[in-house]
């Protein structure tokens, strides 16, 4: 530490230099230029997803959706904190921007390609300062494509803003990556006589003239692809079971008997959630439920608090789909992927949950399922070629990610024992849900399993997750 005399002398020189017009330390720091926030968050699979320079805490979405034409107009307020000195920033938006304000003042803006909205505030925003961006926009989401995707699903009578990994920029401006979770208020207006279902809890609905606005609120941090709305004519039922409020909805496009059938299935959701709590720990959200749409989606999706489904039918397979999507509320929603390559952490765990549920309710054991799947795919089967810990952006949802994902987890359970295995799952959820952004990676899961079990599992995970070959039928691989 320098002496007080030397410090005083240095300060005098700085003051004299400042009086003479030479930059002082303070003015030199102030002269550091603000820069543009990056137009990508750094995901190797989708380099333009997300953005840099800020951290979103809340979205307040106000959209009006015209079912017949498919046109959407809206206004969204993005509340964030700058994480660098920002001269400009990007938002992911497929729609056409009409006006932008930053911290209450008009800002200049322009689209950079179809997917990026670049905003330049009237005054740069300092790192650590509040950042409130209000964007007005319009467009026809179902007509908009990017990167080979047209994810917005709509007919003249029903619409679903539901898809994965991309959907949010088709209906609001967003930092579109699971690394930046936020809270949501979602208000969507539709023609009177129609309904809107979304995430969380229904705050209320209000009719004014020819329009009814439906306001939903999600009070737990949520990844942007999990935000959704379904618009159309629905039968909606609500209640509370096992201490958890629930809301379910089924499209009125189905006949009355089918509506009743699908509602009975969806009403099982609270009971399934209650059982899943015995495996994974407390349910992480303040409501549950589901929506069955008449649209041909070809997939179900784990939208936070309220999964969306195509027509499910009846029987074991339909029930298993509901178990799968509700298991995602822990593995995918509460703890999300930090990179899209980590998708096994979502799909493998939800698939294993189906097997475990069957095992606990009179079906075949998960061990028997593993043996059966392993035997049905010989060494030369293409089933084994995909490295499921890094499947590539075009193969995120290939069947091996699901089936081999479930197999890997059951093999891990057999290798380290059920007690240690369930400790791994519960610790994973608790540890990563409490982290700043509620995300995790495959490598972190591997390290946790080794820590809890006290075993060297490097060879096990290499065989199951990182190699495009059939694991040898050994005890080390959990197959003996």
C-alpha positions as CSV (number, residue, x, y, z in Angstrom):
1,X,0.0,0.0,0.0
2,X,1.5,3.4,-0.9
3,X,2.2,6.0,1.8
4,X,-0.4,8.8,2.5
5,X,2.2,11.4,1.3
6,X,2.6,9.7,-2.1
7,X,-1.2,9.4,-2.5
8,X,-1.7,13.1,-1.7
9,X,1.0,14.1,-4.3
10,X,-0.6,12.0,-7.0
11,X,-4.0,13.4,-6.3
12,X,-2.6,17.0,-6.6
13,X,-1.1,16.2,-10.0
14,X,-4.4,14.7,-11.2
15,X,-6.3,17.8,-10.1
16,X,-3.8,20.1,-11.9
17,X,-4.0,18.0,-15.0
18,X,-7.8,18.2,-14.9
19,X,-7.8,21.9,-14.6
20,X,-5.4,22.1,-17.6
21,X,-7.8,20.0,-19.7
22,X,-6.0,16.7,-19.5
23,X,-8.4,13.8,-18.8
24,X,-8.5,12.7,-15.2
25,X,-9.1,9.1,-14.2
26,X,-12.8,9.9,-13.7
27,X,-13.2,11.5,-17.2
28,X,-11.2,8.7,-18.8
29,X,-13.6,6.1,-17.3
30,X,-16.6,8.1,-18.4
31,X,-15.2,8.2,-21.9
32,X,-15.3,4.4,-22.3
33,X,-17.8,3.9,-25.1
34,X,-21.0,1.9,-24.7
35,X,-21.2,-0.9,-27.1
36,X,-23.9,-3.0,-28.9
37,X,-25.3,-6.0,-27.1
38,X,-24.6,-9.2,-29.0
39,X,-27.4,-10.6,-31.3
40,X,-26.9,-14.2,-29.9
41,X,-26.5,-15.7,-26.4
42,X,-23.7,-18.1,-27.5
43,X,-25.5,-21.4,-28.2
44,X,-23.6,-23.4,-30.8
45,X,-26.8,-25.0,-32.1
46,X,-28.7,-21.8,-32.7
47,X,-26.2,-18.9,-32.8
48,X,-28.9,-16.2,-33.3
49,X,-31.0,-17.3,-30.4
50,X,-31.1,-15.0,-27.4
51,X,-29.1,-11.8,-27.0
52,X,-26.3,-10.3,-24.9
53,X,-26.0,-7.2,-22.8
54,X,-29.1,-7.5,-20.6
55,X,-30.9,-9.9,-18.2
56,X,-34.7,-9.9,-18.5
57,X,-36.8,-10.2,-15.3
58,X,-40.4,-9.7,-16.6
59,X,-42.5,-9.7,-19.8
60,X,-45.8,-7.9,-19.9
61,X,-47.4,-9.0,-23.2
62,X,-50.6,-7.5,-24.6
63,X,-51.6,-9.1,-27.9
64,X,-54.8,-9.0,-30.0
65,X,-55.3,-12.0,-32.1
66,X,-57.8,-12.2,-35.0
67,X,-58.7,-15.9,-35.4
68,X,-60.3,-15.6,-38.8
69,X,-57.4,-13.7,-40.6
70,X,-54.6,-14.9,-38.3
71,X,-53.4,-11.3,-37.8
72,X,-51.8,-10.3,-34.6
73,X,-51.1,-6.8,-33.1
74,X,-49.4,-6.3,-29.8
75,X,-47.5,-4.3,-27.3
76,X,-44.9,-5.9,-25.0
77,X,-42.9,-4.3,-22.2
78,X,-39.6,-6.0,-21.5
79,X,-38.2,-5.2,-18.0
80,X,-34.5,-6.0,-17.7
81,X,-31.2,-5.0,-16.2
82,X,-28.3,-4.0,-18.4
83,X,-25.2,-6.2,-17.9
84,X,-22.9,-3.9,-19.9
85,X,-22.9,-0.3,-21.1
86,X,-25.4,-0.6,-24.0
87,X,-25.3,1.7,-27.0
88,X,-27.8,-0.7,-28.7
89,X,-29.4,-4.0,-28.0
90,X,-31.2,-6.8,-29.9
91,X,-34.5,-8.6,-29.4
92,X,-35.7,-11.7,-31.2
93,X,-38.8,-10.8,-33.1
94,X,-40.3,-12.3,-36.3
95,X,-43.2,-9.7,-36.4
96,X,-43.0,-6.2,-37.9
97,X,-42.0,-3.6,-35.3
98,X,-44.1,-0.3,-35.3
99,X,-42.6,1.7,-32.4
100,X,-40.0,1.3,-29.6
101,X,-39.4,3.2,-26.4
102,X,-36.5,2.6,-24.0
103,X,-36.9,3.8,-20.4
104,X,-39.8,6.0,-21.5
105,X,-38.1,7.7,-24.4
106,X,-38.6,7.0,-28.2
107,X,-35.8,4.9,-29.6
108,X,-34.6,4.2,-33.1
109,X,-35.0,0.6,-34.4
110,X,-34.6,-1.6,-37.4
111,X,-34.9,-5.3,-38.3
112,X,-31.6,-7.1,-39.0
113,X,-32.8,-10.0,-41.1
114,X,-36.1,-11.6,-40.3
115,X,-35.3,-12.6,-36.8
116,X,-33.5,-9.7,-35.1
117,X,-34.8,-6.3,-33.9
118,X,-32.0,-3.9,-33.2
119,X,-32.9,-1.0,-30.8
120,X,-30.8,2.1,-30.3
121,X,-31.8,4.1,-27.2
122,X,-31.8,7.9,-27.3
123,X,-29.2,7.6,-24.4
124,X,-26.9,4.7,-23.8
125,X,-27.9,2.5,-20.8
126,X,-25.2,2.0,-18.2
127,X,-24.3,-1.5,-16.9
128,X,-26.4,-2.3,-13.9
129,X,-29.1,0.2,-14.8
130,X,-32.8,-0.6,-15.3
131,X,-33.7,-1.3,-18.9
132,X,-37.4,-1.1,-19.9
133,X,-38.1,-1.7,-23.5
134,X,-41.7,-1.2,-24.9
135,X,-42.2,-2.6,-28.4
136,X,-45.4,-2.3,-30.6
137,X,-45.7,-4.7,-33.5
138,X,-47.9,-6.5,-36.0
139,X,-48.0,-9.4,-38.4
140,X,-49.5,-12.8,-39.4
141,X,-47.5,-15.3,-37.4
142,X,-48.6,-18.5,-39.3
143,X,-47.1,-17.0,-42.5
144,X,-43.7,-16.3,-41.0
145,X,-40.8,-18.7,-41.5
146,X,-37.2,-18.7,-40.4
147,X,-34.5,-21.3,-40.3
148,X,-36.8,-23.8,-42.0
149,X,-39.4,-23.4,-39.3
150,X,-43.0,-22.2,-39.4
151,X,-43.9,-23.0,-35.7
152,X,-47.1,-21.0,-35.2
153,X,-50.1,-23.3,-35.7
154,X,-53.5,-21.8,-36.7
155,X,-56.8,-22.4,-38.5
156,X,-59.6,-19.8,-38.8
157,X,-61.1,-21.2,-35.6
158,X,-58.2,-22.0,-33.4
159,X,-54.5,-21.1,-32.8
160,X,-51.6,-22.3,-30.7
161,X,-48.5,-20.3,-30.0
162,X,-46.8,-23.6,-28.9
163,X,-43.6,-25.2,-30.3
164,X,-40.0,-26.1,-29.5
165,X,-37.2,-24.9,-29.6
166,X,-38.7,-21.8,-31.3
167,X,-42.0,-20.0,-30.9
168,X,-41.8,-16.9,-28.8
169,X,-40.5,-14.4,-31.4
170,X,-43.6,-15.2,-33.5
171,X,-45.8,-13.5,-30.9
172,X,-43.7,-11.1,-28.8
173,X,-40.2,-9.6,-28.7
174,X,-38.0,-11.7,-26.5
175,X,-34.5,-12.8,-25.4
176,X,-35.2,-16.3,-26.8
177,X,-33.1,-18.8,-24.9
178,X,-33.6,-20.9,-21.8
179,X,-30.6,-19.2,-20.2
180,X,-32.6,-16.0,-19.6
181,X,-35.8,-17.0,-17.7
182,X,-38.3,-14.4,-16.6
183,X,-41.7,-13.8,-15.1
184,X,-44.7,-13.3,-17.4
185,X,-48.0,-11.5,-17.6
186,X,-49.7,-12.6,-20.7
187,X,-52.9,-10.8,-21.9
188,X,-54.4,-11.9,-25.2
189,X,-57.6,-10.4,-26.7
190,X,-59.8,-12.5,-29.0
191,X,-63.3,-12.0,-30.5
192,X,-66.0,-12.2,-27.9
193,X,-67.3,-15.8,-27.3
194,X,-63.8,-17.3,-27.7
195,X,-61.3,-18.2,-24.9
196,X,-57.6,-17.9,-24.4
197,X,-55.6,-20.3,-22.2
198,X,-52.0,-19.7,-21.2
199,X,-49.4,-20.3,-18.4
200,X,-49.9,-20.0,-14.7
201,X,-53.0,-18.5,-13.1
202,X,-55.9,-16.7,-14.7
203,X,-55.9,-13.2,-13.3
204,X,-59.2,-12.4,-15.0
205,X,-61.0,-11.7,-18.3
206,X,-62.8,-8.6,-19.5
207,X,-65.1,-8.1,-22.4
208,X,-65.3,-4.7,-24.1
209,X,-67.4,-4.4,-27.2
210,X,-66.5,-7.2,-29.6
211,X,-63.4,-8.3,-27.8
212,X,-62.5,-10.3,-24.6
213,X,-59.1,-10.0,-23.0
214,X,-57.7,-12.9,-21.0
215,X,-55.0,-12.2,-18.5
216,X,-52.7,-15.0,-17.3
217,X,-49.8,-14.7,-14.9
218,X,-46.7,-17.0,-14.4
219,X,-45.0,-16.2,-11.1
220,X,-42.0,-18.6,-11.5
221,X,-39.1,-17.9,-13.8
222,X,-39.9,-19.5,-17.2
223,X,-37.9,-20.2,-20.4
224,X,-39.3,-18.3,-23.4
225,X,-40.2,-21.4,-25.4
226,X,-42.4,-22.6,-22.6
227,X,-44.6,-19.5,-22.8
228,X,-47.7,-20.2,-24.8
229,X,-51.3,-19.3,-25.6
230,X,-54.1,-21.2,-27.1
231,X,-57.0,-19.3,-28.7
232,X,-60.4,-20.6,-29.8
233,X,-63.5,-22.1,-28.3
234,X,-62.7,-24.4,-25.3
235,X,-64.4,-26.2,-22.5
236,X,-62.5,-25.0,-19.5
237,X,-62.6,-26.6,-16.0
238,X,-60.7,-25.6,-12.9
239,X,-60.3,-26.9,-9.3
240,X,-57.8,-27.7,-6.6
241,X,-56.5,-31.2,-5.9
242,X,-53.7,-32.2,-3.5
243,X,-53.4,-28.6,-2.6
244,X,-52.5,-27.5,-6.2
245,X,-54.9,-25.4,-8.3
246,X,-55.5,-26.8,-11.8
247,X,-57.1,-25.7,-15.0
248,X,-57.7,-27.9,-18.0
249,X,-59.2,-27.1,-21.4
250,X,-60.4,-29.1,-24.4
251,X,-61.3,-27.7,-27.8
252,X,-65.0,-27.5,-28.6
253,X,-64.1,-28.6,-32.2
254,X,-64.4,-32.1,-30.9
255,X,-67.8,-33.7,-30.3
256,X,-69.2,-33.7,-26.8
257,X,-68.3,-37.3,-26.1
258,X,-64.7,-36.7,-27.1
259,X,-64.5,-33.5,-25.0
260,X,-65.7,-35.5,-22.0
261,X,-63.1,-38.2,-22.6
262,X,-60.2,-35.8,-23.0
263,X,-61.3,-33.8,-19.9
264,X,-61.4,-36.9,-17.8
265,X,-57.8,-37.7,-18.9
266,X,-56.6,-34.1,-18.2
267,X,-58.2,-34.1,-14.8
268,X,-55.8,-36.9,-13.8
269,X,-53.0,-34.4,-14.0
270,X,-53.0,-33.3,-10.3
271,X,-52.9,-36.9,-9.2
272,X,-49.9,-37.6,-11.5
273,X,-48.2,-34.5,-10.2
274,X,-48.8,-35.7,-6.7
275,X,-47.1,-39.0,-7.4
276,X,-44.2,-37.4,-9.3
277,X,-43.5,-35.4,-6.1
278,X,-42.7,-38.7,-4.4
279,X,-39.9,-39.2,-6.9
280,X,-38.5,-35.7,-7.7
281,X,-39.5,-33.5,-4.7
282,X,-42.1,-30.7,-4.3
283,X,-44.0,-29.6,-7.4
284,X,-42.3,-26.4,-8.4
285,X,-45.2,-24.2,-9.6
286,X,-48.4,-22.7,-8.4
287,X,-50.8,-24.5,-10.8
288,X,-51.1,-27.4,-13.2
289,X,-53.4,-28.7,-15.9
290,X,-53.3,-29.1,-19.6
291,X,-54.9,-28.1,-23.0
292,X,-56.0,-30.5,-25.8
293,X,-56.2,-28.7,-29.1
294,X,-58.0,-29.8,-32.3
295,X,-55.0,-28.6,-34.3
296,X,-52.8,-31.3,-35.8
297,X,-49.6,-30.6,-34.0
298,X,-47.9,-34.0,-34.1
299,X,-46.4,-33.4,-30.7
300,X,-47.2,-32.6,-27.0
301,X,-45.2,-29.9,-25.3
302,X,-44.4,-29.3,-21.6
303,X,-45.5,-25.6,-21.5
304,X,-44.8,-24.5,-17.9
305,X,-47.7,-25.3,-15.6
306,X,-50.0,-26.3,-18.5
307,X,-48.8,-28.8,-21.2
308,X,-50.4,-28.7,-24.6
309,X,-51.5,-31.9,-26.4
310,X,-53.0,-32.9,-29.7
311,X,-55.9,-35.3,-29.5
312,X,-54.7,-38.0,-27.0
313,X,-57.3,-40.7,-27.3
314,X,-57.7,-43.1,-24.4
315,X,-55.7,-45.9,-22.9
316,X,-52.2,-46.5,-21.6
317,X,-50.3,-44.6,-24.3
318,X,-52.4,-41.4,-23.8
319,X,-51.9,-41.6,-20.1
320,X,-48.1,-42.0,-20.6
321,X,-47.9,-38.9,-22.7
322,X,-49.5,-36.9,-19.8
323,X,-47.0,-38.4,-17.3
324,X,-44.1,-37.5,-19.7
325,X,-45.1,-33.9,-20.1
326,X,-45.8,-33.4,-16.4
327,X,-42.4,-34.9,-15.5
328,X,-40.9,-32.2,-17.7
329,X,-42.2,-29.6,-15.1
330,X,-39.2,-30.6,-13.1
331,X,-36.8,-31.7,-15.9
332,X,-37.1,-29.1,-18.6
333,X,-39.1,-26.4,-16.9
334,X,-37.9,-25.9,-13.4
335,X,-34.4,-27.0,-14.5
336,X,-33.9,-26.1,-18.1
337,X,-31.2,-26.9,-20.6
338,X,-28.3,-24.4,-20.5
339,X,-27.5,-25.3,-24.1
340,X,-29.8,-27.0,-26.6
341,X,-27.3,-29.8,-26.9
342,X,-28.3,-30.8,-23.4
343,X,-31.8,-31.9,-24.5
344,X,-31.2,-35.4,-23.1
345,X,-31.7,-33.8,-19.6
346,X,-35.3,-33.1,-20.7
347,X,-36.3,-36.0,-22.8
348,X,-34.4,-38.9,-21.2
349,X,-35.7,-38.0,-17.8
350,X,-39.3,-37.6,-18.9
351,X,-39.2,-40.9,-20.7
352,X,-37.7,-42.7,-17.6
353,X,-40.5,-41.1,-15.5
354,X,-43.1,-42.9,-17.8
355,X,-41.3,-46.2,-17.1
356,X,-41.1,-45.6,-13.4
357,X,-44.8,-44.6,-13.2
358,X,-45.7,-47.9,-14.9
359,X,-43.5,-49.8,-12.6
360,X,-45.2,-48.3,-9.5
361,X,-48.7,-48.9,-10.9
362,X,-48.7,-52.5,-11.8
363,X,-46.9,-52.4,-15.1
364,X,-43.5,-53.9,-16.1
365,X,-40.5,-52.8,-14.2
366,X,-38.2,-50.1,-15.6
367,X,-35.4,-52.8,-15.5
368,X,-37.5,-55.0,-17.7
369,X,-38.1,-52.1,-20.1
370,X,-34.4,-51.5,-20.3
371,X,-33.7,-55.1,-21.1
372,X,-36.4,-55.3,-23.7
373,X,-35.3,-52.1,-25.5
374,X,-31.6,-53.3,-25.4
375,X,-32.4,-56.7,-26.8
376,X,-34.6,-55.2,-29.6
377,X,-31.7,-53.1,-31.1
378,X,-28.7,-55.2,-32.1
379,X,-25.3,-53.7,-32.5
380,X,-25.7,-52.6,-36.1
381,X,-29.0,-50.9,-35.6
382,X,-29.0,-47.2,-36.6
383,X,-30.7,-46.6,-33.2
384,X,-27.2,-46.5,-31.6
385,X,-25.5,-44.1,-34.0
386,X,-26.6,-40.9,-32.4
387,X,-24.5,-39.4,-29.6
388,X,-27.4,-38.3,-27.5
389,X,-25.4,-35.9,-25.3
390,X,-24.8,-33.9,-28.5
391,X,-27.3,-34.9,-31.1
392,X,-27.0,-31.9,-33.4
393,X,-29.6,-29.2,-34.0
394,X,-31.5,-31.2,-36.7
395,X,-31.9,-34.2,-34.5
396,X,-32.8,-32.8,-31.1
397,X,-36.1,-34.7,-31.0
398,X,-35.1,-38.0,-32.7
399,X,-36.5,-41.0,-31.0
400,X,-33.1,-42.3,-29.6
401,X,-32.8,-39.1,-27.5
402,X,-36.0,-40.2,-25.8
403,X,-35.6,-44.0,-25.7
404,X,-31.9,-44.3,-25.2
405,X,-32.2,-41.4,-22.8
406,X,-34.6,-43.4,-20.6
407,X,-32.4,-46.5,-21.0
408,X,-29.3,-44.6,-19.8
409,X,-31.1,-43.5,-16.7
410,X,-32.4,-46.9,-15.8
411,X,-29.0,-48.3,-16.4
412,X,-27.5,-45.7,-14.0
413,X,-30.2,-46.6,-11.5
414,X,-29.1,-50.3,-11.8
415,X,-25.5,-49.4,-11.5
416,X,-25.6,-47.2,-8.4
417,X,-28.9,-48.4,-6.7
418,X,-32.4,-46.8,-6.5
419,X,-31.7,-44.9,-3.3
420,X,-28.6,-43.1,-4.7
421,X,-30.3,-42.7,-8.1
422,X,-33.3,-40.9,-6.6
423,X,-31.0,-38.8,-4.5
424,X,-29.2,-37.7,-7.7
425,X,-32.6,-36.6,-9.3
426,X,-33.8,-34.7,-6.2
427,X,-30.4,-33.1,-5.6
428,X,-30.2,-32.1,-9.3
429,X,-33.6,-30.4,-9.1
430,X,-33.0,-28.6,-5.9
431,X,-29.4,-27.5,-6.7
432,X,-30.1,-26.2,-10.1
433,X,-33.5,-24.7,-9.5
434,X,-31.9,-22.6,-6.8
435,X,-29.3,-21.3,-9.2
436,X,-29.6,-17.9,-10.8
437,X,-31.1,-19.1,-14.1
438,X,-32.3,-22.6,-13.2
439,X,-30.3,-24.4,-16.0
440,X,-27.9,-27.3,-16.1
441,X,-25.6,-29.3,-18.4
442,X,-25.0,-32.9,-19.1
443,X,-21.5,-32.6,-17.6
444,X,-22.9,-31.2,-14.4
445,X,-25.3,-34.2,-14.1
446,X,-22.5,-36.6,-14.7
447,X,-20.4,-35.0,-11.9
448,X,-23.4,-35.0,-9.5
449,X,-24.0,-38.7,-10.1
450,X,-20.4,-39.5,-9.4
451,X,-20.4,-37.4,-6.3
452,X,-23.6,-39.0,-4.8
453,X,-22.6,-42.5,-5.7
454,X,-19.0,-42.3,-4.9
455,X,-18.2,-44.2,-8.1
456,X,-16.2,-43.4,-11.1
457,X,-18.9,-43.2,-13.8
458,X,-16.8,-41.8,-16.7
459,X,-16.8,-45.0,-18.7
460,X,-20.6,-45.5,-18.0
461,X,-21.5,-42.1,-19.4
462,X,-19.2,-42.3,-22.3
463,X,-20.8,-45.6,-23.3
464,X,-24.4,-44.4,-23.0
465,X,-24.2,-40.7,-23.9
466,X,-21.1,-39.8,-25.8
467,X,-20.6,-42.8,-28.1
468,X,-22.5,-43.7,-31.3
469,X,-22.4,-47.4,-30.5
470,X,-24.3,-50.0,-28.5
471,X,-23.0,-50.1,-24.9
472,X,-21.5,-53.5,-24.0
473,X,-23.7,-55.6,-21.8
474,X,-21.5,-55.3,-18.7
475,X,-22.1,-54.5,-15.0
476,X,-20.1,-51.3,-15.5
477,X,-22.7,-50.2,-18.0
478,X,-25.6,-51.1,-15.7
479,X,-26.6,-54.0,-17.8
480,X,-25.7,-56.9,-15.5
